[in-house]
Amino acid sequence: MCDQNVRFIPGVTSVEYDPEKEDTNIAKHGYSLSCAVDLIEAWILLQQGALWQVYERNEEERFSMLTEYQDGLVHLTATMRDNDVVRVISMRDASRTERQEYEETPPQVDLKALLGC
């Protein structure tokens, strides 16, 4: 069961991705993982609204994020690593179901959860 140990600390949390997955993500989904890094870092600083889900896959706690990007809606998947590092796994266009969920559930920023307080 996930303990929801996802937290972002402005000025401390860093974001990274596997450069070897870069070409695969661009070919499959049309997005650079470096854009996902920029998006998450901006989200940390700007507190932009997003819908979150925390889950476990491959014995690893992951989180997914639905948020607006370049006049569209994207789905990010990432995980927390040691030393407050967010590791981006993938970035893609949101599915029809995800877009509907985002439209029906206004995203909210929970600062207490966000800062791990």
ZANU-743090 format. One record per residue: residue in one letter; residue number from 1; x, y, z of N, C-alpha, C, O in turn. Coordinates in Angstrom, 3 decimals. Example, Ala and Ser with C-alpha at 12.3 -4.5 7.8 and 13.67 -1.06 7.14 Angstrom:
BEGIN
<site resn="a" resi="1" n_east="13.190" n_north="-5.690" n_up="7.800" ca_east="12.300" ca_north="-4.500" ca_up="7.800" c_east="13.200" c_north="-3.300" c_up="7.800" o_east="14.236" o_north="-3.319" o_up="8.465"/>
<site resn="s" resi="2" n_east="12.850" n_north="-2.250" n_up="7.080" ca_east="13.670" ca_north="-1.060" ca_up="7.140" c_east="12.900" c_north="0.030" c_up="7.870" o_east="13.409" o_north="1.138" o_up="8.039"/>
REM end
This chain:
BEGIN
<site resn="m" resi="1" n_east="0.838" n_north="-1.183" n_up="0.000" ca_east="0.000" ca_north="0.000" ca_up="0.000" c_east="0.879" c_north="1.240" c_up="0.000" o_east="1.904" o_north="1.277" o_up="0.679"/>
<site resn="c" resi="2" n_east="0.489" n_north="2.240" n_up="-0.746" ca_east="1.272" ca_north="3.468" ca_up="-0.856" c_east="1.156" c_north="4.294" c_up="0.412" o_east="0.074" o_north="4.425" o_up="0.985"/>
<site resn="d" resi="3" n_east="2.285" n_north="4.851" n_up="0.845" ca_east="2.237" ca_north="5.737" ca_up="1.992" c_east="2.146" c_north="7.204" c_up="1.562" o_east="2.197" o_north="8.100" o_up="2.405"/>
<site resn="q" resi="4" n_east="2.014" n_north="7.447" n_up="0.274" ca_east="1.853" ca_north="8.788" ca_up="-0.283" c_east="2.969" c_north="9.716" c_up="0.186" o_east="2.721" o_north="10.804" o_up="0.705"/>
<site resn="n" resi="5" n_east="4.195" n_north="9.262" n_up="-0.009" ca_east="5.374" ca_north="10.012" ca_up="0.395" c_east="5.853" c_north="10.927" c_up="-0.730" o_east="7.048" o_north="10.994" o_up="-1.015"/>
<site resn="v" resi="6" n_east="4.935" n_north="11.615" n_up="-1.356" ca_east="5.267" ca_north="12.556" ca_up="-2.416" c_east="5.250" c_north="13.948" c_up="-1.812" o_east="4.250" o_north="14.370" o_up="-1.229"/>
<site resn="r" resi="7" n_east="6.358" n_north="14.659" n_up="-1.952" ca_east="6.388" ca_north="16.022" ca_up="-1.428" c_east="7.315" c_north="16.858" c_up="-2.294" o_east="8.266" o_north="16.349" o_up="-2.887"/>
<site resn="f" resi="8" n_east="7.023" n_north="18.133" n_up="-2.353" ca_east="7.832" ca_north="19.066" ca_up="-3.106" c_east="8.241" c_north="20.192" c_up="-2.179" o_east="7.402" o_north="20.786" o_up="-1.502"/>
<site resn="i" resi="9" n_east="9.519" n_north="20.480" n_up="-2.152" ca_east="10.025" ca_north="21.537" ca_up="-1.294" c_east="10.708" c_north="22.562" c_up="-2.202" o_east="11.792" o_north="22.302" o_up="-2.725"/>
<site resn="p" resi="10" n_east="10.075" n_north="23.729" n_up="-2.392" ca_east="10.684" ca_north="24.750" ca_up="-3.243" c_east="12.107" c_north="25.072" c_up="-2.795" o_east="12.362" o_north="25.295" o_up="-1.612"/>
<site resn="g" resi="11" n_east="13.027" n_north="25.092" n_up="-3.754" ca_east="14.419" ca_north="25.381" ca_up="-3.464" c_east="15.231" c_north="24.169" c_up="-3.061" o_east="16.457" o_north="24.247" o_up="-2.988"/>
<site resn="v" resi="12" n_east="14.567" n_north="23.034" n_up="-2.795" ca_east="15.268" ca_north="21.824" ca_up="-2.381" c_east="15.021" c_north="20.687" c_up="-3.369" o_east="15.959" o_north="20.013" o_up="-3.793"/>
<site resn="t" resi="13" n_east="13.756" n_north="20.475" n_up="-3.733" ca_east="13.391" ca_north="19.385" ca_up="-4.624" c_east="13.986" c_north="19.633" c_up="-6.012" o_east="13.876" o_north="20.730" o_up="-6.560"/>
<site resn="s" resi="14" n_east="14.612" n_north="18.606" n_up="-6.564" ca_east="15.095" ca_north="18.697" ca_up="-7.938" c_east="14.350" c_north="17.670" c_up="-8.781" o_east="13.782" o_north="16.712" o_up="-8.258"/>
<site resn="v" resi="15" n_east="14.363" n_north="17.883" n_up="-10.080" ca_east="13.627" ca_north="17.021" ca_up="-11.000" c_east="14.596" c_north="16.516" c_up="-12.055" o_east="15.395" o_north="17.285" o_up="-12.590"/>
<site resn="e" resi="16" n_east="14.529" n_north="15.218" n_up="-12.357" ca_east="15.420" ca_north="14.617" ca_up="-13.339" c_east="14.669" c_north="13.595" c_up="-14.172" o_east="13.527" o_north="13.253" o_up="-13.867"/>
<site resn="y" resi="17" n_east="15.314" n_north="13.106" n_up="-15.228" ca_east="14.755" ca_north="12.039" ca_up="-16.051" c_east="15.902" c_north="11.220" c_up="-16.622" o_east="17.056" o_north="11.649" o_up="-16.603"/>
<site resn="d" resi="18" n_east="15.577" n_north="10.050" n_up="-17.124" ca_east="16.553" ca_north="9.154" ca_up="-17.737" c_east="16.768" c_north="9.600" c_up="-19.176" o_east="15.858" o_north="9.461" o_up="-19.993"/>
<site resn="p" resi="19" n_east="17.940" n_north="10.131" n_up="-19.516" ca_east="18.183" ca_north="10.609" ca_up="-20.877" c_east="17.988" c_north="9.514" c_up="-21.939" o_east="17.682" o_north="9.817" o_up="-23.092"/>
<site resn="e" resi="20" n_east="18.165" n_north="8.258" n_up="-21.552" ca_east="17.986" ca_north="7.160" ca_up="-22.507" c_east="16.517" c_north="6.967" c_up="-22.888" o_east="16.225" o_north="6.394" o_up="-23.937"/>
<site resn="k" resi="21" n_east="15.584" n_north="7.439" n_up="-22.046" ca_east="14.157" ca_north="7.326" ca_up="-22.347" c_east="13.640" c_north="8.517" c_up="-23.152" o_east="12.499" o_north="8.508" o_up="-23.614"/>
<site resn="e" resi="22" n_east="14.478" n_north="9.538" n_up="-23.320" ca_east="14.070" ca_north="10.765" ca_up="-23.992" c_east="13.535" c_north="10.492" c_up="-25.405" o_east="12.418" o_north="10.894" o_up="-25.730"/>
<site resn="d" resi="23" n_east="14.316" n_north="9.821" n_up="-26.233" ca_east="13.903" ca_north="9.556" ca_up="-27.615" c_east="12.647" c_north="8.692" c_up="-27.680" o_east="11.784" o_north="8.902" o_up="-28.532"/>
<site resn="t" resi="24" n_east="12.550" n_north="7.722" n_up="-26.776" ca_east="11.374" ca_north="6.852" ca_up="-26.735" c_east="10.120" c_north="7.646" c_up="-26.415" o_east="9.089" o_north="7.459" o_up="-27.060"/>
<site resn="n" resi="25" n_east="10.194" n_north="8.532" n_up="-25.427" ca_east="9.021" ca_north="9.316" ca_up="-25.044" c_east="8.623" c_north="10.285" c_up="-26.153" o_east="7.434" o_north="10.480" o_up="-26.405"/>
<site resn="i" resi="26" n_east="9.603" n_north="10.892" n_up="-26.815" ca_east="9.296" ca_north="11.804" ca_up="-27.923" c_east="8.629" c_north="11.039" c_up="-29.055" o_east="7.626" o_north="11.495" o_up="-29.604"/>
<site resn="a" resi="27" n_east="9.176" n_north="9.879" n_up="-29.409" ca_east="8.609" ca_north="9.084" ca_up="-30.509" c_east="7.216" c_north="8.564" c_up="-30.182" o_east="6.335" o_north="8.566" o_up="-31.041"/>
<site resn="k" resi="28" n_east="7.014" n_north="8.123" n_up="-28.958" ca_east="5.742" ca_north="7.514" ca_up="-28.576" c_east="4.665" c_north="8.544" c_up="-28.232" o_east="3.499" o_north="8.367" o_up="-28.584"/>
<site resn="h" resi="29" n_east="5.059" n_north="9.626" n_up="-27.539" ca_east="4.071" ca_north="10.572" ca_up="-27.018" c_east="4.213" c_north="11.998" c_up="-27.540" o_east="3.318" o_north="12.819" o_up="-27.338"/>
<site resn="g" resi="30" n_east="5.331" n_north="12.307" n_up="-28.212" ca_east="5.515" ca_north="13.639" ca_up="-28.772" c_east="5.988" c_north="14.700" c_up="-27.791" o_east="5.970" o_north="15.888" o_up="-28.112"/>
<site resn="y" resi="31" n_east="6.410" n_north="14.291" n_up="-26.604" ca_east="6.885" ca_north="15.244" ca_up="-25.600" c_east="8.285" c_north="14.874" c_up="-25.137" o_east="8.611" o_north="13.701" o_up="-24.956"/>
<site resn="s" resi="32" n_east="9.100" n_north="15.898" n_up="-24.950" ca_east="10.419" ca_north="15.727" ca_up="-24.372" c_east="10.273" c_north="15.617" c_up="-22.856" o_east="9.488" o_north="16.341" o_up="-22.245"/>
<site resn="l" resi="33" n_east="11.032" n_north="14.709" n_up="-22.262" ca_east="10.998" ca_north="14.605" ca_up="-20.801" c_east="11.599" c_north="15.846" c_up="-20.153" o_east="11.289" o_north="16.150" o_up="-19.001"/>
<site resn="s" resi="34" n_east="12.446" n_north="16.559" n_up="-20.867" ca_east="12.965" ca_north="17.810" ca_up="-20.315" c_east="11.838" c_north="18.835" c_up="-20.163" o_east="11.890" o_north="19.679" o_up="-19.269"/>
<site resn="c" resi="35" n_east="10.820" n_north="18.769" n_up="-21.031" ca_east="9.646" ca_north="19.637" ca_up="-20.873" c_east="8.890" c_north="19.266" c_up="-19.601" o_east="8.370" o_north="20.139" o_up="-18.906"/>
<site resn="a" resi="36" n_east="8.830" n_north="17.973" n_up="-19.301" ca_east="8.169" ca_north="17.530" ca_up="-18.074" c_east="8.899" c_north="18.072" c_up="-16.853" o_east="8.270" o_north="18.474" o_up="-15.874"/>
<site resn="v" resi="37" n_east="10.217" n_north="18.083" n_up="-16.913" ca_east="11.002" ca_north="18.652" ca_up="-15.813" c_east="10.634" c_north="20.116" c_up="-15.627" o_east="10.378" o_north="20.561" o_up="-14.508"/>
<site resn="d" resi="38" n_east="10.607" n_north="20.864" n_up="-16.731" ca_east="10.236" ca_north="22.282" ca_up="-16.661" c_east="8.835" c_north="22.462" c_up="-16.097" o_east="8.594" o_north="23.359" o_up="-15.289"/>
<site resn="l" resi="39" n_east="7.914" n_north="21.610" n_up="-16.525" ca_east="6.533" ca_north="21.709" ca_up="-16.081" c_east="6.411" c_north="21.446" c_up="-14.578" o_east="5.719" o_north="22.183" o_up="-13.876"/>
<site resn="i" resi="40" n_east="7.066" n_north="20.416" n_up="-14.089" ca_east="7.003" ca_north="20.102" ca_up="-12.654" c_east="7.675" c_north="21.207" c_up="-11.840" o_east="7.150" o_north="21.618" o_up="-10.806"/>
<site resn="e" resi="41" n_east="8.826" n_north="21.688" n_up="-12.295" ca_east="9.494" ca_north="22.763" ca_up="-11.565" c_east="8.628" c_north="24.018" c_up="-11.521" o_east="8.557" o_north="24.684" o_up="-10.487"/>
<site resn="a" resi="42" n_east="7.969" n_north="24.347" n_up="-12.632" ca_east="7.067" ca_north="25.499" ca_up="-12.655" c_east="5.890" c_north="25.258" c_up="-11.726" o_east="5.447" o_north="26.174" o_up="-11.034"/>
<site resn="w" resi="43" n_east="5.379" n_north="24.028" n_up="-11.704" ca_east="4.258" ca_north="23.699" ca_up="-10.830" c_east="4.657" c_north="23.895" c_up="-9.373" o_east="3.882" o_north="24.431" o_up="-8.581"/>
<site resn="i" resi="44" n_east="5.874" n_north="23.459" n_up="-9.016" ca_east="6.353" ca_north="23.612" ca_up="-7.642" c_east="6.380" c_north="25.094" c_up="-7.265" o_east="5.952" o_north="25.473" o_up="-6.174"/>
<site resn="l" resi="45" n_east="6.883" n_north="25.920" n_up="-8.171" ca_east="7.029" ca_north="27.349" ca_up="-7.863" c_east="5.720" c_north="28.118" c_up="-7.950" o_east="5.458" o_north="28.992" o_up="-7.124"/>
<site resn="l" resi="46" n_east="4.891" n_north="27.798" n_up="-8.948" ca_east="3.692" ca_north="28.590" ca_up="-9.210" c_east="2.433" c_north="28.032" c_up="-8.565" o_east="1.402" o_north="28.705" o_up="-8.531"/>
<site resn="q" resi="47" n_east="2.506" n_north="26.812" n_up="-8.053" ca_east="1.352" ca_north="26.170" ca_up="-7.428" c_east="0.179" c_north="26.068" c_up="-8.399" o_east="-0.978" o_north="26.220" o_up="-8.006"/>
<site resn="q" resi="48" n_east="0.485" n_north="25.810" n_up="-9.665" ca_east="-0.557" ca_north="25.639" ca_up="-10.682" c_east="-1.426" c_north="24.443" c_up="-10.320" o_east="-0.921" o_north="23.430" o_up="-9.836"/>
<site resn="g" resi="49" n_east="-2.717" n_north="24.554" n_up="-10.549" ca_east="-3.635" ca_north="23.472" ca_up="-10.223" c_east="-3.354" c_north="22.214" c_up="-11.024" o_east="-3.006" o_north="22.277" o_up="-12.203"/>
<site resn="a" resi="50" n_east="-3.507" n_north="21.080" n_up="-10.377" ca_east="-3.304" ca_north="19.793" ca_up="-11.031" c_east="-4.081" c_north="18.736" c_up="-10.260" o_east="-4.330" o_north="18.884" o_up="-9.063"/>
<site resn="l" resi="51" n_east="-4.458" n_north="17.677" n_up="-10.951" ca_east="-5.061" ca_north="16.517" ca_up="-10.294" c_east="-3.973" c_north="15.479" c_up="-10.090" o_east="-3.175" o_north="15.225" o_up="-10.993"/>
<site resn="w" resi="52" n_east="-3.936" n_north="14.876" n_up="-8.907" ca_east="-2.891" ca_north="13.924" ca_up="-8.536" c_east="-3.466" c_north="12.562" c_up="-8.208" o_east="-4.597" o_north="12.438" o_up="-7.738"/>
<site resn="q" resi="53" n_east="-2.672" n_north="11.559" n_up="-8.462" ca_east="-2.997" ca_north="10.212" ca_up="-8.013" c_east="-1.681" c_north="9.552" c_up="-7.623" o_east="-0.712" o_north="9.605" o_up="-8.380"/>
<site resn="v" resi="54" n_east="-1.640" n_north="8.937" n_up="-6.455" ca_east="-0.465" ca_north="8.214" ca_up="-5.998" c_east="-0.795" c_north="6.734" c_up="-6.024" o_east="-1.864" o_north="6.326" o_up="-5.570"/>
<site resn="y" resi="55" n_east="0.117" n_north="5.924" n_up="-6.554" ca_east="-0.126" ca_north="4.491" ca_up="-6.678" c_east="1.201" c_north="3.752" c_up="-6.680" o_east="2.263" o_north="4.373" o_up="-6.712"/>
<site resn="e" resi="56" n_east="1.142" n_north="2.433" n_up="-6.648" ca_east="2.354" ca_north="1.623" ca_up="-6.668" c_east="2.394" c_north="0.794" c_up="-7.940" o_east="1.392" o_north="0.198" o_up="-8.336"/>
<site resn="r" resi="57" n_east="3.563" n_north="0.761" n_up="-8.580" ca_east="3.765" ca_north="-0.042" ca_up="-9.787" c_east="5.218" c_north="-0.487" c_up="-9.811" o_east="6.123" o_north="0.296" o_up="-9.524"/>
<site resn="n" resi="58" n_east="5.433" n_north="-1.758" n_up="-10.156" ca_east="6.788" ca_north="-2.323" ca_up="-10.186" c_east="7.522" c_north="-2.105" c_up="-8.864" o_east="8.707" o_north="-1.772" o_up="-8.837"/>
<site resn="e" resi="59" n_east="6.786" n_north="-2.300" n_up="-7.770" ca_east="7.321" ca_north="-2.157" ca_up="-6.413" c_east="7.895" c_north="-0.761" c_up="-6.155" o_east="8.849" o_north="-0.598" o_up="-5.395"/>
<site resn="e" resi="60" n_east="7.300" n_north="0.229" n_up="-6.796" ca_east="7.765" ca_north="1.610" ca_up="-6.671" c_east="6.549" c_north="2.515" c_up="-6.518" o_east="5.569" o_north="2.374" o_up="-7.249"/>
<site resn="e" resi="61" n_east="6.612" n_north="3.437" n_up="-5.575" ca_east="5.536" ca_north="4.404" ca_up="-5.423" c_east="5.675" c_north="5.460" c_up="-6.516" o_east="6.740" o_north="6.050" o_up="-6.697"/>
<site resn="r" resi="62" n_east="4.588" n_north="5.686" n_up="-7.235" ca_east="4.585" ca_north="6.666" ca_up="-8.319" c_east="3.439" c_north="7.640" c_up="-8.122" o_east="2.508" o_north="7.381" o_up="-7.360"/>
<site resn="f" resi="63" n_east="3.519" n_north="8.755" n_up="-8.815" ca_east="2.397" ca_north="9.669" ca_up="-8.837" c_east="2.151" c_north="10.090" c_up="-10.273" o_east="3.071" o_north="10.210" o_up="-11.082"/>
<site resn="s" resi="64" n_east="0.885" n_north="10.309" n_up="-10.556" ca_east="0.514" ca_north="10.850" ca_up="-11.860" c_east="-0.109" c_north="12.211" c_up="-11.627" o_east="-0.710" o_north="12.473" o_up="-10.585"/>
<site resn="m" resi="65" n_east="0.047" n_north="13.063" n_up="-12.613" ca_east="-0.389" ca_north="14.447" ca_up="-12.508" c_east="-1.064" c_north="14.835" c_up="-13.815" o_east="-0.483" o_north="14.661" o_up="-14.887"/>
<site resn="l" resi="66" n_east="-2.268" n_north="15.354" n_up="-13.740" ca_east="-2.948" ca_north="15.931" ca_up="-14.901" c_east="-2.876" c_north="17.442" c_up="-14.756" o_east="-3.312" o_north="17.994" o_up="-13.746"/>
<site resn="t" resi="67" n_east="-2.326" n_north="18.110" n_up="-15.761" ca_east="-2.205" ca_north="19.561" ca_up="-15.692" c_east="-2.175" c_north="20.160" c_up="-17.089" o_east="-1.911" o_north="19.466" o_up="-18.071"/>
<site resn="e" resi="68" n_east="-2.443" n_north="21.434" n_up="-17.165" ca_east="-2.469" ca_north="22.124" ca_up="-18.447" c_east="-1.054" c_north="22.428" c_up="-18.913" o_east="-0.175" o_north="22.773" o_up="-18.123"/>
<site resn="y" resi="69" n_east="-0.859" n_north="22.287" n_up="-20.237" ca_east="0.447" ca_north="22.535" ca_up="-20.834" c_east="0.254" c_north="22.860" c_up="-22.307" o_east="-0.376" o_north="22.090" o_up="-23.032"/>
<site resn="q" resi="70" n_east="0.781" n_north="23.980" n_up="-22.754" ca_east="0.722" ca_north="24.392" ca_up="-24.160" c_east="-0.680" c_north="24.258" c_up="-24.746" o_east="-0.864" o_north="23.579" o_up="-25.757"/>
<site resn="d" resi="71" n_east="-1.651" n_north="24.884" n_up="-24.136" ca_east="-3.039" ca_north="24.883" ca_up="-24.614" c_east="-3.668" c_north="23.491" c_up="-24.659" o_east="-4.633" o_north="23.276" o_up="-25.394"/>
<site resn="g" resi="72" n_east="-3.148" n_north="22.563" n_up="-23.900" ca_east="-3.720" ca_north="21.227" ca_up="-23.841" c_east="-3.622" c_north="20.686" c_up="-22.428" o_east="-3.276" o_north="21.414" o_up="-21.498"/>
<site resn="l" resi="73" n_east="-3.925" n_north="19.423" n_up="-22.272" ca_east="-3.865" ca_north="18.757" ca_up="-20.979" c_east="-2.923" c_north="17.574" c_up="-21.100" o_east="-3.052" o_north="16.767" o_up="-22.021"/>
<site resn="v" resi="74" n_east="-1.981" n_north="17.464" n_up="-20.181" ca_east="-1.015" ca_north="16.366" ca_up="-20.224" c_east="-1.090" c_north="15.526" c_up="-18.959" o_east="-1.558" o_north="15.966" o_up="-17.910"/>
<site resn="h" resi="75" n_east="-0.611" n_north="14.303" n_up="-19.104" ca_east="-0.520" ca_north="13.347" ca_up="-18.011" c_east="0.964" c_north="13.078" c_up="-17.788" o_east="1.665" o_north="12.627" o_up="-18.693"/>
<site resn="l" resi="76" n_east="1.432" n_north="13.358" n_up="-16.580" ca_east="2.820" ca_north="13.088" ca_up="-16.201" c_east="2.852" c_north="11.932" c_up="-15.229" o_east="1.976" o_north="11.814" o_up="-14.372"/>
<site resn="t" resi="77" n_east="3.847" n_north="11.082" n_up="-15.351" ca_east="4.088" ca_north="10.039" ca_up="-14.364" c_east="5.502" c_north="10.229" c_up="-13.846" o_east="6.435" o_north="10.428" o_up="-14.624"/>
<site resn="a" resi="78" n_east="5.658" n_north="10.167" n_up="-12.526" ca_east="6.967" ca_north="10.359" ca_up="-11.913" c_east="7.025" c_north="9.584" c_up="-10.605" o_east="6.028" o_north="9.015" o_up="-10.162"/>
<site resn="t" resi="79" n_east="8.192" n_north="9.569" n_up="-10.000" ca_east="8.389" ca_north="8.924" ca_up="-8.714" c_east="9.357" c_north="9.764" c_up="-7.893" o_east="10.140" o_north="10.539" o_up="-8.443"/>
<site resn="m" resi="80" n_east="9.301" n_north="9.609" n_up="-6.587" ca_east="10.253" ca_north="10.288" ca_up="-5.704" c_east="11.459" c_north="9.388" c_up="-5.501" o_east="11.319" o_north="8.184" o_up="-5.287"/>
<site resn="r" resi="81" n_east="12.627" n_north="9.970" n_up="-5.568" ca_east="13.881" ca_north="9.281" ca_up="-5.281" c_east="14.451" c_north="9.846" c_up="-3.979" o_east="13.871" o_north="10.751" o_up="-3.378"/>
<site resn="d" resi="82" n_east="15.570" n_north="9.312" n_up="-3.559" ca_east="16.234" ca_north="9.825" ca_up="-2.358" c_east="16.618" c_north="11.285" c_up="-2.545" o_east="16.718" o_north="11.768" o_up="-3.673"/>
<site resn="n" resi="83" n_east="16.827" n_north="11.969" n_up="-1.463" ca_east="17.295" ca_north="13.360" ca_up="-1.440" c_east="16.346" c_north="14.321" c_up="-2.147" o_east="16.794" o_north="15.273" o_up="-2.787"/>
<site resn="d" resi="84" n_east="15.038" n_north="14.083" n_up="-2.039" ca_east="14.020" ca_north="14.984" ca_up="-2.589" c_east="14.164" c_north="15.196" c_up="-4.093" o_east="14.031" o_north="16.314" o_up="-4.589"/>
<site resn="v" resi="85" n_east="14.436" n_north="14.114" n_up="-4.806" ca_east="14.540" ca_north="14.160" ca_up="-6.264" c_east="13.298" c_north="13.522" c_up="-6.868" o_east="12.921" o_north="12.404" o_up="-6.518"/>
<site resn="v" resi="86" n_east="12.662" n_north="14.265" n_up="-7.792" ca_east="11.538" ca_north="13.725" ca_up="-8.552" c_east="12.105" c_north="13.167" c_up="-9.856" o_east="12.802" o_north="13.875" o_up="-10.582"/>
<site resn="r" resi="87" n_east="11.810" n_north="11.903" n_up="-10.155" ca_east="12.280" ca_north="11.262" ca_up="-11.391" c_east="11.090" c_north="11.140" c_up="-12.330" o_east="10.142" o_north="10.410" o_up="-12.041"/>
<site resn="v" resi="88" n_east="11.133" n_north="11.856" n_up="-13.463" ca_east="10.066" ca_north="11.808" ca_up="-14.456" c_east="10.148" c_north="10.486" c_up="-15.206" o_east="11.223" o_north="10.082" o_up="-15.651"/>
<site resn="i" resi="89" n_east="9.003" n_north="9.811" n_up="-15.343" ca_east="8.941" ca_north="8.538" ca_up="-16.057" c_east="8.369" c_north="8.731" c_up="-17.452" o_east="8.908" o_north="8.200" o_up="-18.424"/>
<site resn="s" resi="90" n_east="7.276" n_north="9.490" n_up="-17.560" ca_east="6.704" ca_north="9.745" ca_up="-18.884" c_east="5.841" c_north="10.994" c_up="-18.869" o_east="5.425" o_north="11.476" o_up="-17.815"/>
<site resn="m" resi="91" n_east="5.583" n_north="11.508" n_up="-20.071" ca_east="4.689" ca_north="12.649" ca_up="-20.275" c_east="3.969" c_north="12.408" c_up="-21.586" o_east="4.590" o_north="12.105" o_up="-22.605"/>
<site resn="r" resi="92" n_east="2.640" n_north="12.548" n_up="-21.550" ca_east="1.836" ca_north="12.285" ca_up="-22.745" c_east="0.580" c_north="13.133" c_up="-22.704" o_east="0.256" o_north="13.727" o_up="-21.676"/>
<site resn="d" resi="93" n_east="-0.133" n_north="13.188" n_up="-23.832" ca_east="-1.437" ca_north="13.840" ca_up="-23.845" c_east="-2.384" c_north="13.076" c_up="-22.936" o_east="-2.325" o_north="11.849" o_up="-22.857"/>
<site resn="a" resi="94" n_east="-3.245" n_north="13.793" n_up="-22.259" ca_east="-4.254" ca_north="13.158" ca_up="-21.416" c_east="-5.254" c_north="12.425" c_up="-22.303" o_east="-5.561" o_north="12.866" o_up="-23.410"/>
<site resn="s" resi="95" n_east="-5.752" n_north="11.310" n_up="-21.805" ca_east="-6.771" ca_north="10.552" ca_up="-22.536" c_east="-8.117" c_north="11.275" c_up="-22.439" o_east="-8.272" o_north="12.214" o_up="-21.658"/>
<site resn="r" resi="96" n_east="-9.058" n_north="10.842" n_up="-23.217" ca_east="-10.403" ca_north="11.427" ca_up="-23.175" c_east="-10.995" c_north="11.310" c_up="-21.767" o_east="-11.577" o_north="12.265" o_up="-21.253"/>
<site resn="t" resi="97" n_east="-10.843" n_north="10.145" n_up="-21.152" ca_east="-11.355" ca_north="9.925" ca_up="-19.795" c_east="-10.665" c_north="10.854" c_up="-18.795" o_east="-11.319" o_north="11.419" o_up="-17.918"/>
<site resn="e" resi="98" n_east="-9.355" n_north="11.012" n_up="-18.927" ca_east="-8.614" ca_north="11.894" ca_up="-18.027" c_east="-9.036" c_north="13.354" c_up="-18.210" o_east="-9.168" o_north="14.091" o_up="-17.233"/>
<site resn="r" resi="99" n_east="-9.246" n_north="13.768" n_up="-19.457" ca_east="-9.698" ca_north="15.142" ca_up="-19.705" c_east="-11.059" c_north="15.383" c_up="-19.066" o_east="-11.303" o_north="16.437" o_up="-18.479"/>
<site resn="q" resi="100" n_east="-11.946" n_north="14.392" n_up="-19.186" ca_east="-13.276" ca_north="14.517" ca_up="-18.583" c_east="-13.166" c_north="14.619" c_up="-17.066" o_east="-13.839" o_north="15.445" o_up="-16.449"/>
<site resn="e" resi="101" n_east="-12.320" n_north="13.784" n_up="-16.462" ca_east="-12.115" ca_north="13.832" ca_up="-15.014" c_east="-11.580" c_north="15.195" c_up="-14.590" o_east="-12.018" o_north="15.750" o_up="-13.582"/>
<site resn="y" resi="102" n_east="-10.644" n_north="15.729" n_up="-15.350" ca_east="-10.055" ca_north="17.034" ca_up="-15.029" c_east="-11.105" c_north="18.137" c_up="-15.101" o_east="-11.132" o_north="19.030" o_up="-14.254"/>
<site resn="e" resi="103" n_east="-11.968" n_north="18.074" n_up="-16.112" ca_east="-13.015" ca_north="19.079" ca_up="-16.272" c_east="-14.072" c_north="18.987" c_up="-15.182" o_east="-14.629" o_north="20.005" o_up="-14.770"/>
<site resn="e" resi="104" n_east="-14.353" n_north="17.771" n_up="-14.711" ca_east="-15.387" ca_north="17.561" ca_up="-13.701" c_east="-14.891" c_north="17.814" c_up="-12.279" o_east="-15.692" o_north="18.093" o_up="-11.387"/>
<site resn="t" resi="105" n_east="-13.583" n_north="17.720" n_up="-12.061" ca_east="-13.012" ca_north="17.872" ca_up="-10.730" c_east="-12.003" c_north="19.004" c_up="-10.762" o_east="-10.860" o_north="18.795" o_up="-11.169"/>
<site resn="p" resi="106" n_east="-12.395" n_north="20.196" n_up="-10.343" ca_east="-11.448" ca_north="21.314" ca_up="-10.387" c_east="-10.205" c_north="21.005" c_up="-9.571" o_east="-10.313" o_north="20.632" o_up="-8.402"/>
<site resn="p" resi="107" n_east="-9.022" n_north="21.154" n_up="-10.166" ca_east="-7.796" ca_north="20.870" ca_up="-9.420" c_east="-7.606" c_north="21.869" c_up="-8.299" o_east="-7.903" o_north="23.056" o_up="-8.440"/>
<site resn="q" resi="108" n_east="-7.106" n_north="21.367" n_up="-7.189" ca_east="-6.843" ca_north="22.214" ca_up="-6.036" c_east="-5.422" c_north="21.974" c_up="-5.573" o_east="-4.877" o_north="20.884" o_up="-5.741"/>
<site resn="v" resi="109" n_east="-4.838" n_north="22.977" n_up="-5.001" ca_east="-3.495" ca_north="22.862" ca_up="-4.448" c_east="-3.635" c_north="22.673" c_up="-2.947" o_east="-4.204" o_north="23.525" o_up="-2.264"/>
<site resn="d" resi="110" n_east="-3.119" n_north="21.563" n_up="-2.427" ca_east="-3.138" ca_north="21.287" ca_up="-0.999" c_east="-1.736" c_north="21.562" c_up="-0.472" o_east="-0.862" o_north="20.697" o_up="-0.525"/>
<site resn="l" resi="111" n_east="-1.529" n_north="22.777" n_up="0.037" ca_east="-0.194" ca_north="23.180" ca_up="0.465" c_east="0.335" c_north="22.307" c_up="1.598" o_east="1.536" o_north="22.044" o_up="1.662"/>
<site resn="k" resi="112" n_east="-0.530" n_north="21.861" n_up="2.481" ca_east="-0.088" ca_north="21.024" ca_up="3.578" c_east="0.495" c_north="19.720" c_up="3.040" o_east="1.574" o_north="19.302" o_up="3.462"/>
<site resn="a" resi="113" n_east="-0.212" n_north="19.075" n_up="2.111" ca_east="0.292" ca_north="17.840" ca_up="1.512" c_east="1.508" c_north="18.122" c_up="0.642" o_east="2.465" o_north="17.347" o_up="0.626"/>
<site resn="l" resi="114" n_east="1.464" n_north="19.218" n_up="-0.070" ca_east="2.535" ca_north="19.590" ca_up="-0.976" c_east="3.865" c_north="19.765" c_up="-0.238" o_east="4.907" o_north="19.302" o_up="-0.702"/>
<site resn="l" resi="115" n_east="3.817" n_north="20.430" n_up="0.901" ca_east="5.035" ca_north="20.711" ca_up="1.647" c_east="5.388" c_north="19.637" c_up="2.650" o_east="6.386" o_north="19.755" o_up="3.360"/>
<site resn="g" resi="116" n_east="4.579" n_north="18.586" n_up="2.718" ca_east="4.880" ca_north="17.481" ca_up="3.616" c_east="4.692" c_north="17.817" c_up="5.082" o_east="5.350" o_north="17.219" o_up="5.934"/>
<site resn="c" resi="117" n_east="3.804" n_north="18.765" n_up="5.405" ca_east="3.575" ca_north="19.191" ca_up="6.796" c_east="2.490" c_north="18.348" c_up="7.444" o_east="2.159" o_north="18.557" o_up="8.611"/>
REM end
